[in-house]
Amino acid sequence: MSRLELNGASLYYETEGEASAPALLLVHAGIANLRMWDPQVAALAASHHVIRYDSRGFGQTTSDDVEFSERADALALLDHLGVDRATIIGCSRGGRLAIDLAVDTPQRVSGLVVIGGGPSGFPDVELTEAEDAAIDLCDAAYERQDWAELSRLEVKLWSIGVGRDESTLDPQFVRTAYELDAANLRSASDRPVPMQLEPPAYDRVVDVTVPTLVVVGDHDLSEALAQYEYLLSTIPRADGCRFPDSAHLPSVEHPDEFARVLLRWLDEHSL
């Protein structure tokens, strides 16, 4: 077990592969933790230095109730490991962080992969009635501080996807989706306060010059689909990939296919 102590937190992280190889920093979704990358790590580590960590409020990382910068945490981990530049691969909230790093500290980012995420400052998107209703249930569970029920509802909303019946999906994926989010319950009482990027990344992504891969599942929420189209049309060197049989976690639901797409893209751009 490896930990980095910084600014009121004990950041849990894992590394695989040769430290001299091109670095990849994997940043998990808000309905998961670093374990979401387990299926891809071996294949990635054959040719890369793979770095992943649990953000504050997730997995095995612990944090005091302090203000902090998610960008500073990520950069501190890279500094601790002696990594000057990395390809940042982020899912959902991890994708937002990856974009923030690319616009705020471009000298540290060699490539960018965003899965089901969008830039900070993205305008509100009109949701469907079904999406609104599902989010209302999540909000009610949050107000009751029923963290176990909130976890269950969030997985149904994001990982399973509105309009999909989980009984028709791969049972192993369904189990994994619930387990990934349930592992965060141990941190439910932590209240670290993230400081937002100012100005936000929304109007700045046009300046991202590194190779970028934008990924989304066709059963993701309306907001994620809108963010996908925006990033693809705005970032100059962006490639897109849609997973027709996935919601918010295509890398978890279709791990082998995702690994093939990612490794091929990394190779094409010499990352």
N, C-alpha and C positions, 0 to 999 in steps of 0.2 A: 504494500500500500504506500503510495506517494502522496505527500501533502505539501502545500505551499501556504505558509502563514503570511497573511497580509491584511492590513486595514480592517481588523475585526472579524476576519474570516479564516477558516481552515479549508483551503480549496483542495478537493480530492481530484487527482488526475492519474492517467495511465498513458504510457508511451509504448510503442512497438516499432520494430524496424531499426535500421542503421541511422544513427544520429547525423551522419554525413550525407544522407540521401535527401532529396527534395522534401520539404516539410508540408504536412497537411494538418490543419487545425480543425477538428470536428466539434461543432457546437450543436447541442441537442435541442429538441422542441420543448415547449412548455408542458406537454403531456407525456414527457419521457425524461430520461437521464442518459448518461453516457453509454448505458447498456444498449441503447437503440442501435448503436453502430456495430455491435458484436458480429453480425453476419459478414460484414465487409472488411473487418480489420485485417484478417490474415492475408487476403488478396492484396489489399492496399500496402501492407507492410513489406511485401516482397520487393517493392521498388521505391518505397517512401518511408520517411520518418513520420509516423502517425501519432498525433497528440490529441487527446480528448480529455474532457474534464466535466465535472458536475458544477453547474453554475450555482450561485447563491440561491438558496431556497429549494434545491433539488438534490436528490440522491444522497450521497455520503458527505457532501460539503456542509459545513456548519457556519453560521454567521450570527454576529450580534446585530441588534436592530440599529444599524448605522446607515448613513447615506454612502453610496458607493457608485463607482462607474463601472459598468459591465465592460466597456472598452478597456479601461485601465486594468481590470482583472485579467482579461485575455492577453494583453500586451505584457503584463507582469509575468505571466506563465511562460510566454515565448522568451522573454528576457532571462528568466530563471533557467531555461533549457538551452540558452545560447543560440536561439533561432532569430536571425535577422528578418527573414521574409518567409511567408507561408501562403499556400492556397487555403483560403478560409471556406469551409463547407458547413453551411448552417441550415437547419430545418426550422421553419416557423419563426419563433422568437429568435432562434439562432441565426436564421437567415437575415432578420433585421439587423442583428448585431454584426454579421458579416458585411452587410452593406455599409453600416455606419463606419466600420473600420476602413473599408475601401475608400470612402469619401473623406474621412478625417485624418487617416494616417496611410496614404497610398504607398508610401515608401516601405511599408511593412507587408504589403499584400501583393503576391505574385499572380494569383488567380482567385476567382470568386465563383462559388456554387451556392445557389439559393433554392431551397426546396420548400414550396408552400409558404413563402414569406414575402414581405415587401418592405419598402423603405420606411423609416421613421417619418412621421408627418403625412402619411398617405391619407387622402380625404376619405370621409365616411362613404361607404358603399351601401346602397339600398339592398336589404336582404329579402329573401323570400319569406312568406308567412311561416313556413315550417322552420326555417332557420331562426326567425325571431322567437317563435314559441320555445324552441329548444334552448336558446340563450336565456330566455326568461326563467326557465326551470333552473338553469345553472346559477343565475343571479339570486334566486330565492334560496337555494341551498347555501350559497355564500353568506347571505344575510343571517341565516340560522347557524352559521359556522358548523355546518354538517359536512366536514371535509371528506368523509368516505363517500357520501352521496354525491358531493360535487365531483369527486374523481370519477365516479361511475358515469355521471351525466356528461362530463367533458369527453370521456372516451367515446361515448355514443355519438356525441356531436361531431367530434373531429376525426377520430381514428376510424370509426365505423362509417360515419357520414350520414347526413340527413337523407332519408329516402331509401337507405339500404337496410336490408334485413340481415342481422349478424348471423342468423342460423344458416344463411346461404354462403357464408364466407369460410375461408380456410380456418378450421378450429384452432390450429396452432397460432395463426396470426391473431385471432381474437383473444386468446389467452395471453399472448405476449403484450398486446395493446393494453389490457387491463393491468397486467403486472408492472409494466413500465411506469404507468401513472401512479399506481398504488405505492410504489417504492418512495414516492415523494411525500407521503403522508407523515413520515417521521420529521419533516421540516415544516409542517403546516403551521406551527406556532412561530416560526422565524418571521421577522418583519424587516428585513433590510430594504432600504429605499433606493431604487436605481435613479441616477441622475440622467436626464435625457440629453441627447445630442442637440446642441444649438449652434447654428440653425439646423433643423432636421435634414435628413438626406433626400427627401422627396424631390426638391428642385436642384439637387446636386449630382444625381446619378448620371446625368449626361456627361459628367466629367470623368467617369470611371473608364479607364483606358485598358485595364487588364482583361484577358480572356474571361468570359463569364458564361456560366451554364445556368439556365433558369428551368426549374422542374416543377410540375404540378400534377396532381391527380384530378381526373375529370369529375370525381365525386366530392371534391373539396368545396368549401363554402364560397359563396359569390365573391366575397372580399378577396380571397386567395386567387381566384380565377382572374379578377380584375387586375390584381397586382402582377400576376404573371404577364398579362398582355402589356401592361405599362412598362415593366422592366425590359421585355423583349423588344419593344419599339423605341426605347429611350437610351439604353446602354449601347454604345457604338459596336462593341464586339461580342454581343450576346447571342448565344445559341439557345434554342428551346427544346424541351422534351416533355411530352404529356404522357401520363400513364392512364389509359382508359379504364382500368379496373382497380382504381385506388382512390382513396380519399386524401387525408392530410399527411399520411406517412407512407409514401410509395417505397421508400428504402427499407421499411420494415415489412410491408405487405408483400413486396416482390423483391426480396434482397438480392437474388442472383442476377436478375435482369438489371436492377439498379447498379450493381457492381460492374457489369459489363459496359453499361452506358458511361459510367463515371471513368473507368479505366481507359476506355477508348478515347474519351474526350481529353483526359489528362495527357495521353500519349500524343494526340493530334496537336496539342499546344505546347508540347515539351515541358510540361509542368511536373 
